[in-house]
Amino acid sequence: MSKILIVEDEIIIRTALRKLLTRNKYDVKEASSVKEAGKFNLDSFNLIISDLRLPGAPGTDLIQAAGDVPVLIMTSYASLRSAVDSMRMGAVDYIAKPFDHDEMLAAVKRVLSKAEKAAPVKIEGSTEAITGMIGTSPQMKELYAKIRKVAPTNATVLVNGETGTGKELVAKALHRESPRTQRPLISVNCAAIPDTLIEAELFGHEKGAFTGAASNREGLVAAADGGTLFLDEIGELPLEAQARLLRVLQEGEVRPIGSVESRKVDVRLVAATHRDLGKLSREGKFREDLYFRINVVQLKLPPLRERGKDILALAETFVKRYCAELKKPPLVLSPEAIQAITTYTWPGNIRELENAIQRAVILCEDDREISHSLLAIDLDLVKVDDDEPVSGEARHRRTNSDPNEDLSLEDYFQRFVLEHQDSMSETELARKLGVSRKCLWERRQRLGIPRTKPSQSATGKS
């Protein structure tokens, strides 16, 4: 059972959250301030949910104090920019008040799922970012350390990761950090070359070896002599070409098609794939002996959805890059755009994120910020985990599915307004509920709560 600490000074919101999370099988503790939260052993919690504005110290103070425990920040719509700043300070996510049951549960489940996948590991070696790569998440720090360890060697490396995660960047880093850096890095996308041409491209050919071979041609393997050969999507390599590649690795020599002579080559191989080569070899679709030969050191690239605040750092880097390329004034992402970017699961990974940012910068007519609509991200369909997409309609059905449920946050909102509107001004009501006056007015309209004339004690305060 996951342990959650709620840090919120408004008892009405804190009570609602405690009941909601307890009902959903979470072990919940409460505190009304950062100071009171300090009485708990923060390391014992799986998640801390804190309001941004608290008496004494802000909720962001918990980010440093909590260490590796993720902190989810709650804030009003009126201070969304402050929530964005808190994410840059290390908050794992934020949620704008007022929110309903399913918005909060989806956020909690998403954060806990990410935290479980990104469990801290003991890392040996330098974890500083490598030139050309962006990210400070634990997975990326572990990757940097492994690259620095294996790069100076001649070991063959297999880079595994989903499409769009940046596998070629890893190959470039391995080459750049190696003694071969002054020699060529030859990159080949095995999926982009037809099966009938791949052997000739890789290993070269003699004049007349086949129809169309009008002259001798050196292959890409020979071109990489003394340097590094990067074979992207090696799982797409035909079996015949795999047999020739195995000879290159085992004997250190290459024989062009149609030739009777081989030539020695000194090539360091870096291969990459998004497929399970072990499974393919068992199915007879990939040579088992080649798989064992290339799987000397395996580096795994995490998908973008598991990289936490790296997503925001990458997005802002792309915004700066494309503003400069397109000669546009410096733009920033709106709070809603940032929430969309950090919530969306990015099945196309970094490539999809970069394309979304490029499109948004091109289409942006504002000279200050990029709105979430330009990103073309469907905010009504965000995957909480791999199996459970939550749509706006489903969220509404689930929220209203049990009429006997304890009071929801909207019920608390409605009851609080009805009980206090005769003695409080609109400004005071909004401040107590943690929302703007505009948001209070909009929610009054939606819930059908008429605004009554305040009593004499509240006159003049609005």
C-alpha positions in Angstrom: 0.0 0.0 0.0 1.5 3.3 -1.1 1.9 6.0 1.7 0.9 9.5 0.9 1.4 12.7 2.9 -1.0 15.6 2.3 0.3 19.0 3.3 -2.6 21.5 3.1 -3.7 24.3 5.5 -7.3 24.4 4.4 -9.0 21.6 6.5 -11.9 21.4 4.1 -9.6 20.4 1.2 -7.3 18.3 3.3 -10.3 16.3 4.6 -11.7 15.7 1.2 -8.4 14.5 -0.1 -7.8 12.2 2.8 -11.2 10.6 2.3 -10.7 10.3 -1.4 -7.3 8.7 -1.2 -8.1 6.4 1.8 -11.2 5.2 -0.1 -8.8 4.2 -3.0 -6.6 2.1 -0.7 -3.8 4.6 0.0 -2.2 5.0 3.5 -2.7 8.7 4.1 -1.1 11.1 6.7 -1.9 14.8 7.0 0.0 18.0 7.9 -1.1 21.7 7.8 2.3 23.2 7.1 5.9 22.5 6.0 6.9 22.7 9.7 4.3 20.1 10.7 5.3 17.9 7.8 8.8 17.9 9.1 7.6 15.8 12.1 7.2 12.9 9.8 10.0 10.8 8.3 9.5 12.0 4.7 11.6 9.2 3.3 8.9 6.7 4.4 6.3 8.2 2.0 5.8 7.2 -1.6 4.3 10.6 -2.5 3.8 14.0 -1.0 0.9 16.2 -2.1 1.4 19.8 -1.0 -0.4 23.1 -1.6 1.9 25.7 -3.0 1.0 28.5 -0.6 1.2 27.4 3.0 1.6 29.4 6.3 5.2 29.9 7.2 7.1 28.3 4.3 5.9 27.5 0.7 5.2 23.9 -0.4 8.2 24.0 -2.7 10.4 23.8 0.5 9.4 20.1 0.7 11.0 19.3 -2.6 14.6 19.5 -1.2 13.5 18.1 2.2 11.8 15.0 0.6 14.9 13.9 -1.4 13.9 11.2 -3.8 10.2 11.2 -2.7 8.1 12.8 -5.5 6.2 16.0 -4.6 2.9 16.9 -6.4 2.1 20.6 -6.0 -1.5 21.9 -5.8 -2.2 25.4 -6.8 -5.0 27.7 -7.9 -5.5 28.6 -11.5 -4.5 32.2 -10.6 -0.9 31.1 -9.8 -0.2 28.5 -12.5 3.0 30.2 -13.5 4.2 29.7 -9.9 3.4 26.0 -10.3 5.5 25.8 -13.5 8.4 27.4 -11.6 8.0 24.7 -8.9 8.4 22.0 -11.5 11.7 23.6 -12.5 12.7 23.4 -8.9 12.0 19.6 -8.9 8.3 19.1 -8.3 7.2 16.0 -10.2 3.9 17.5 -11.4 1.2 20.0 -10.4 -2.5 20.0 -10.4 -4.7 23.1 -10.5 -7.5 23.7 -8.0 -10.4 23.2 -8.0 -10.1 19.6 -9.3 -12.4 16.6 -9.3 -11.8 13.1 -8.0 -10.5 11.5 -11.1 -8.2 14.4 -12.0 -6.5 13.9 -8.6 -6.5 10.0 -8.7 -5.1 10.1 -12.3 -2.3 12.4 -11.2 -1.5 10.3 -8.1 -1.5 7.0 -10.1 0.7 8.6 -12.8 3.2 10.0 -10.4 3.5 6.8 -8.4 3.8 4.7 -11.5 6.7 7.0 -12.8 8.4 6.9 -9.4 8.2 3.1 -9.3 9.8 2.8 -12.7 12.4 5.4 -11.8 13.5 3.9 -8.5 16.9 5.3 -7.5 19.8 3.1 -8.2 23.4 3.2 -7.0 25.5 4.7 -9.8 29.2 4.5 -10.1 31.2 6.9 -12.2 30.5 10.4 -13.5 26.9 11.2 -13.9 27.4 14.6 -15.5 25.4 15.1 -18.8 27.2 14.1 -22.0 27.6 16.7 -24.8 24.6 16.5 -27.1 22.4 14.8 -24.5 19.8 16.4 -22.2 18.5 15.1 -19.0 19.2 14.8 -15.2 16.8 11.9 -14.4 18.2 8.9 -12.5 17.9 6.8 -15.7 19.9 9.3 -17.8 22.6 9.7 -15.1 23.0 5.9 -15.0 23.3 5.9 -18.8 25.9 8.7 -18.8 28.0 6.7 -16.3 27.8 3.5 -18.4 28.7 5.4 -21.6 31.8 6.8 -20.0 32.8 3.4 -18.8 32.4 1.5 -22.1 33.4 4.3 -24.5 37.2 4.0 -24.1 37.0 0.2 -24.8 36.6 -1.7 -28.1 33.6 -3.6 -26.8 30.6 -4.0 -29.1 27.6 -2.1 -27.7 23.9 -2.9 -28.2 21.6 0.1 -27.6 18.0 -0.8 -26.9 15.1 1.6 -26.8 11.8 2.6 -28.3 11.6 4.4 -31.5 12.5 8.1 -31.1 14.4 7.8 -27.8 17.7 9.1 -29.3 19.7 5.9 -29.9 21.9 7.6 -32.5 22.9 10.2 -29.9 24.2 7.4 -27.7 26.3 6.0 -30.6 27.7 9.5 -31.3 28.5 9.9 -27.6 30.3 6.5 -27.5 32.4 7.5 -30.5 33.2 10.9 -29.3 34.3 9.6 -25.8 36.5 6.9 -27.4 40.1 6.9 -28.7 38.6 6.5 -32.2 37.1 10.0 -32.1 39.4 11.3 -34.8 38.4 8.5 -37.2 35.0 8.3 -39.0 31.6 7.4 -37.5 29.6 5.7 -40.2 25.8 5.5 -39.5 23.6 3.1 -41.3 19.8 2.7 -40.9 19.3 -1.0 -41.8 15.6 -0.5 -42.2 16.0 2.2 -44.8 18.0 0.2 -47.3 16.3 -2.5 -49.5 17.2 -6.1 -48.7 18.7 -6.5 -52.3 21.1 -3.6 -51.8 22.1 -3.9 -48.1 25.0 -6.3 -48.5 26.5 -4.3 -51.3 26.1 -1.1 -49.3 27.7 -2.6 -46.2 30.4 -4.8 -47.6 31.1 -3.3 -51.1 31.3 -5.1 -54.4 33.5 -5.8 -57.4 32.8 -4.6 -60.9 30.4 -7.0 -62.6 29.5 -8.8 -59.4 25.8 -8.3 -60.2 23.6 -6.4 -62.7 24.3 -2.7 -62.3 27.7 -3.1 -60.6 29.6 -1.0 -63.2 32.6 -0.4 -61.0 34.4 -1.4 -57.8 32.9 0.1 -54.7 34.1 0.2 -51.1 31.5 -0.7 -48.6 30.5 1.2 -45.5 32.2 -1.3 -43.2 35.5 -0.6 -44.9 34.8 3.2 -44.8 34.6 2.9 -41.0 38.0 1.3 -40.7 39.7 2.7 -37.6 36.5 4.2 -36.4 33.0 3.3 -35.4 30.2 1.6 -37.4 26.7 2.4 -36.1 24.0 0.0 -37.4 20.6 1.4 -36.5 17.7 -1.1 -36.4 20.0 -4.1 -36.8 17.0 -6.3 -36.2 15.9 -5.5 -39.8 19.2 -6.9 -41.3 18.5 -9.9 -43.6 20.0 -13.2 -42.5 22.5 -13.3 -45.4 23.9 -10.0 -44.4 24.0 -11.1 -40.8 26.3 -14.0 -41.7 28.7 -11.5 -43.4 28.6 -9.1 -40.5 29.4 -12.0 -38.1 32.6 -12.7 -40.1 33.6 -9.0 -39.9 33.2 -9.2 -36.1 34.9 -12.5 -35.6 37.8 -12.3 -38.1 38.2 -8.6 -38.4 38.0 -8.7 -42.2 35.6 -7.9 -45.0 35.2 -9.4 -48.4 33.3 -7.4 -51.0 30.6 -9.2 -53.1 32.2 -10.8 -56.1 35.7 -10.7 -54.7 38.0 -13.6 -53.8 40.1 -11.6 -51.5 39.4 -10.2 -48.0 40.9 -7.1 -46.4 41.5 -6.5 -42.8 39.4 -3.9 -41.0 39.5 -2.4 -37.5 35.9 -1.4 -36.7 34.1 -0.9 -33.4 30.4 -1.8 -33.8 27.5 0.0 -32.1 24.2 -1.6 -32.9 20.7 -0.3 -32.0 17.2 -1.7 -32.1 13.7 -1.2 -30.7 13.0 -5.0 -31.0 13.7 -7.9 -28.7 16.7 -9.6 -30.5 16.7 -12.4 -28.0 13.1 -13.3 -28.9 13.8 -12.9 -32.6 16.8 -15.3 -32.4 14.7 -17.9 -30.7 12.2 -17.6 -33.5 14.9 -18.0 -36.1 14.5 -14.4 -37.4 17.9 -13.3 -36.2 21.1 -15.3 -36.0 21.7 -16.5 -32.5 25.5 -16.5 -32.8 25.4 -12.9 -34.1 23.1 -11.9 -31.2 25.5 -13.3 -28.6 28.4 -11.5 -30.5 26.9 -8.1 -30.4 25.3 -8.3 -27.0 28.5 -7.6 -25.1 27.4 -4.4 -23.4 23.8 -3.4 -23.5 22.6 0.1 -22.9 18.9 0.8 -22.5 17.4 4.1 -23.3 14.3 5.0 -21.2 11.2 6.1 -22.9 10.4 9.8 -22.6 7.3 9.1 -20.4 9.6 7.7 -17.6 12.1 10.6 -17.6 10.2 13.0 -15.3 11.3 16.6 -15.4 13.6 15.9 -18.4 10.5 16.3 -20.5 10.2 19.9 -19.6 13.9 20.6 -20.1 13.8 19.0 -23.5 10.7 20.9 -24.5 12.2 24.3 -23.5 15.5 23.5 -25.3 13.5 22.8 -28.5 11.5 26.0 -28.1 14.8 28.0 -27.9 16.3 26.1 -30.9 13.3 26.6 -33.2 12.7 30.3 -32.2 16.4 30.9 -33.2 16.1 28.9 -36.4 12.8 30.6 -37.4 14.0 34.1 -36.3 11.1 34.4 -33.9 11.1 36.4 -30.6 11.9 34.2 -27.5 8.8 32.3 -26.6 7.8 30.4 -23.5 5.4 27.6 -22.9 2.1 28.5 -21.3 1.3 26.8 -18.0 -1.4 24.8 -19.7 1.1 23.7 -22.4 3.5 22.6 -19.8 0.9 20.6 -18.0 0.0 18.9 -21.3 3.6 18.2 -22.1 4.3 16.7 -18.7 1.1 14.6 -18.6 1.1 13.2 -22.1 2.7 9.8 -22.6 4.6 10.6 -25.8 4.5 7.3 -27.6 6.8 8.7 -30.3 9.2 9.8 -27.6 11.7 12.7 -28.1 11.1 12.8 -31.9 7.4 13.3 -31.3 8.0 16.0 -28.7 10.5 17.8 -31.0 8.0 17.7 -33.9 5.2 19.0 -31.7 7.4 21.9 -30.5 8.6 22.8 -34.0 5.0 22.8 -35.2 3.9 25.0 -32.3 6.7 27.5 -32.8 5.9 27.8 -36.6 2.1 28.3 -35.9 2.4 30.6 -32.9 1.2 34.1 -33.6 1.7 35.3 -30.0 5.0 37.0 -29.4 5.2 35.8 -25.8 4.0 32.2 -25.1 2.9 29.0 -26.8 -0.6 27.8 -26.0 -1.4 24.1 -25.4 -3.7 24.0 -28.4 -0.7 24.5 -30.8 0.8 21.3 -29.5 -2.1 19.2 -30.8 -2.1 17.1 -27.6 -5.5 15.5 -26.6 -5.8 16.5 -23.0 -9.1 14.5 -22.6 -7.3 11.2 -23.3 -4.3 10.9 -21.1 -3.0 7.4 -20.2 -2.7 6.8 -16.5 -0.7 3.6 -17.1 -0.1 1.2 -20.0 -3.6 -0.2 -19.9 -6.0 2.5 -18.7 -6.7 5.6 -20.7 -9.0 8.1 -18.9 -11.2 10.2 -21.1 -13.2 13.2 -20.0 -16.5 11.3 -20.5 -15.3 8.3 -18.5 -14.0 10.6 -15.8 -17.5 12.2 -15.5 -19.2 8.8 -15.4 -16.9 7.5 -12.7 -17.2 10.7 -10.6 -21.0 10.4 -10.5 -21.2 6.6 -10.4 -21.9 6.2 -6.6 -24.5 8.6 -5.1 -23.7 7.3 -1.7 -20.1 8.3 -1.8 -18.7 10.7 0.7 -18.7 14.4 -0.2 -16.7 15.1 -3.3 -14.4 18.2 -3.7 -17.2 19.9 -5.6 -19.6 19.1 -2.8 -17.2 20.6 -0.3 -16.8 23.7 -2.6 -20.6 24.1 -2.8 -21.1 23.6 0.9 -18.3 26.0 1.9 -19.6 28.8 -0.4 -23.2 28.4 0.9 -22.1 28.4 4.5 -19.7 31.3 4.3 -20.9 33.7 1.6 -23.1 35.7 4.0 -20.1 36.5 6.2 -17.2 36.6 3.6 -16.6 38.8 0.6 -15.9 37.1 -2.8 -12.2 37.9 -2.4 -12.1 36.1 1.0 -14.1 33.1 -0.3 -11.7 32.8 -3.3 -8.6 33.0 -1.1 -9.9 30.4 1.4 -10.7 28.0 -1.5 -7.4 28.6 -3.2 -8.9 29.9 -6.4 -9.1 33.2 -8.3 -12.3 35.4 -8.1 -12.9 34.6 -11.8 -12.7 30.9 -11.1 -15.1 31.3 -8.2 -17.6 33.1 -10.4 -17.3 30.5 -13.1 -17.8 27.6 -10.7 -20.8 29.5 -9.2 -22.4 29.6 -12.6 -21.7 25.9 -13.3 -23.0 24.7 -9.9 -25.9 27.1 -9.9 -25.0 28.9 -6.7 -26.4 32.4 -6.8 -24.3 35.2 -5.3 -26.2 36.7 -2.4 -25.6 40.2 -1.0 -23.0 39.9 1.8 -23.9 40.8 5.3 -22.9 44.1 6.9 -19.7 42.6 8.4 -18.5 41.7 4.9 -19.5 44.9 3.2 -16.6 46.8 1.7 -14.2 43.8 1.7 -14.8 42.9 -1.9 
